[in-house]
Amino acid sequence: MVQVNFFSTLRQIVGKKTVEIPLLEGGEIRQLVDEIVSCYPALRREILNDQGELYGHIHIFINGRESSFLENALETEISCDDTISIFPAVGGG
């Protein structure tokens, strides 16, 4: 199990800030995303496009580093001790 923190509109869909998602040790970010939408189907249309790819405006942080900047991006392995946070685009003025 890994703990995932959701923010903004995603938190409203999940119903709380932090949830536990089943994922085997050594699983990858992409596998985590699949498990998240399996556990919370309403998130699918919010975070994935029609091809099942993560929208560009969705940001997944692993231990404070955005996944798109990690060497292996969505294929990066994560562990149960990692801090995982998911943010939608945030706008304002």
Secondary structure, DSSP 8 states (H G I E B T S, - for coil): -EEEEE-THHHHHHSSSEEEE---TT-BHHHHHHHHHHH-GGGHHHHB-TTS-B-TT-EEEETTEEGGGSTTGGG-B--TTS-EEEE------
